[in-house]
Amino acid sequence: MDVLASRTILRPRDPAVTTAFYRDRLRLGIFREYPGGVVFFAGQGLIEVAGHGEPDGGSTTTILLQVRDVHAARTELADAGVAIVREPRTEAWGLIEMWIADPDGTRIVLVEVPPNHPQRRDSRGE
């Protein structure tokens, strides 16, 4: 599986308080903001504070792995005996996502950014 990027996603009880902690107390730089969330630089990784989505009774932490091709990753992981928690599907925000879990139940989201998605737009000239 070809992993292009990764980040840890937090779904806190109070996203505003958690965002302020990472921004104002830890003074992490902001990588990207979107309606309902902020992604911070954290050394060579990223931490996303998401104000959307409710944890399904499990962990409030999610690991996100961006891959080139979610469907190819699904085949590779299934062949390796990894249980697919949720099959690949295109989300309302335009990303293609699939869920798996580690042995302790931590959710791992594999995400593919389609070629026409706004995350691929070069905004340097804007």
C-alpha positions as CSV (number, residue, x, y, z in Angstrom):
1,M,0.0,0.0,0.0
2,D,1.4,3.4,-1.1
3,V,0.8,5.9,1.8
4,L,1.2,9.5,0.6
5,A,0.4,11.4,3.9
6,S,-1.0,10.8,7.3
7,R,-2.5,12.6,10.3
8,T,-4.1,12.0,13.6
9,I,-7.7,13.2,13.9
10,L,-9.2,14.2,17.2
11,R,-13.0,14.5,17.8
12,P,-13.1,16.2,21.2
13,R,-16.1,17.0,23.3
14,D,-15.5,20.8,22.9
15,P,-13.7,21.4,19.6
16,A,-13.2,25.2,20.3
17,V,-11.4,24.5,23.6
18,T,-9.2,21.8,22.0
19,T,-8.4,24.0,19.0
20,A,-7.4,26.9,21.3
21,F,-5.2,24.5,23.2
22,Y,-3.2,23.4,20.1
23,R,-3.2,26.9,18.6
24,D,-2.7,29.1,21.6
25,R,-1.0,26.9,24.3
26,L,1.1,24.6,22.1
27,R,1.4,27.3,19.4
28,L,1.2,24.8,16.6
29,G,1.1,26.4,13.1
30,I,-2.1,25.9,11.1
31,F,-1.7,23.8,8.0
32,R,-5.4,24.1,6.8
33,E,-8.7,25.3,8.1
34,Y,-12.1,24.1,6.8
35,P,-15.7,24.6,8.0
36,G,-15.8,22.6,11.3
37,G,-12.1,21.9,11.8
38,V,-8.5,22.9,11.8
39,V,-5.4,20.9,10.8
40,F,-2.1,21.8,12.7
41,F,1.5,21.1,11.8
42,A,3.1,18.8,14.4
43,G,6.7,18.2,13.4
44,Q,6.6,15.8,10.5
45,G,3.0,14.9,11.2
46,L,-0.4,16.6,11.3
47,I,-3.1,16.8,14.0
48,E,-6.6,17.6,13.0
49,V,-9.2,18.9,15.4
50,A,-12.6,18.0,13.9
51,G,-15.8,19.5,15.1
52,H,-17.9,17.2,13.0
53,G,-18.8,13.6,13.3
54,E,-19.5,11.7,16.4
55,P,-17.4,8.9,17.6
56,D,-19.3,5.6,17.3
57,G,-18.9,4.7,21.0
58,G,-15.2,3.8,20.5
59,S,-12.1,5.9,20.5
60,T,-12.3,9.6,19.7
61,T,-9.0,9.3,17.9
62,T,-8.7,8.4,14.3
63,I,-5.6,7.8,12.1
64,L,-5.9,9.0,8.6
65,L,-3.7,7.5,5.8
66,Q,-3.9,9.1,2.4
67,V,-3.4,6.6,-0.4
68,R,-3.2,6.8,-4.2
69,D,-6.0,4.3,-4.8
70,V,-8.4,3.3,-2.0
71,H,-9.8,0.4,-4.1
72,A,-6.3,-1.1,-4.7
73,A,-5.5,-0.6,-1.0
74,R,-8.8,-2.4,-0.1
75,T,-7.8,-5.4,-2.2
76,E,-4.3,-5.5,-0.8
77,L,-5.5,-5.2,2.8
78,A,-8.2,-7.9,2.4
79,D,-5.7,-10.2,0.8
80,A,-3.5,-9.7,3.9
81,G,-6.4,-10.6,6.2
82,V,-7.3,-7.1,7.4
83,A,-11.0,-6.8,8.2
84,I,-12.7,-3.9,6.3
85,V,-14.9,-2.0,8.8
86,R,-16.5,0.1,6.1
87,E,-16.2,-0.3,2.4
88,P,-14.9,2.5,0.2
89,R,-17.3,5.2,-0.6
90,T,-17.3,8.8,-1.8
91,E,-18.2,11.2,1.1
92,A,-20.3,14.3,0.8
93,W,-17.0,16.4,1.0
94,G,-15.7,14.6,-2.2
95,L,-13.0,12.3,-0.7
96,I,-13.2,8.5,-1.2
97,E,-12.9,6.9,2.2
98,M,-12.6,3.3,3.6
99,W,-12.3,2.3,7.3
100,I,-10.3,-0.4,9.0
101,A,-9.2,-0.8,12.6
102,D,-6.0,-1.8,14.4
103,P,-6.1,-4.7,16.9
104,D,-7.1,-2.3,19.8
105,G,-10.0,-0.9,17.7
106,T,-8.4,2.4,16.8
107,R,-10.2,3.6,13.6
108,I,-7.9,4.0,10.6
109,V,-9.4,5.9,7.6
110,L,-7.8,5.3,4.2
111,V,-8.6,8.3,2.0
112,E,-8.1,9.0,-1.7
113,V,-8.2,12.6,-3.0
114,P,-9.8,12.5,-6.4
115,P,-8.1,14.5,-9.2
116,N,-10.8,17.1,-9.3
117,H,-11.0,17.7,-5.5
118,P,-10.3,21.2,-4.2
119,Q,-7.4,19.9,-2.1
120,R,-5.6,19.4,-5.4
121,R,-6.1,23.0,-6.5
122,D,-2.9,25.1,-6.7
123,S,-3.9,28.3,-4.8
124,R,-0.4,29.9,-5.0
125,G,-1.5,32.2,-7.9
126,E,-4.7,33.3,-6.2
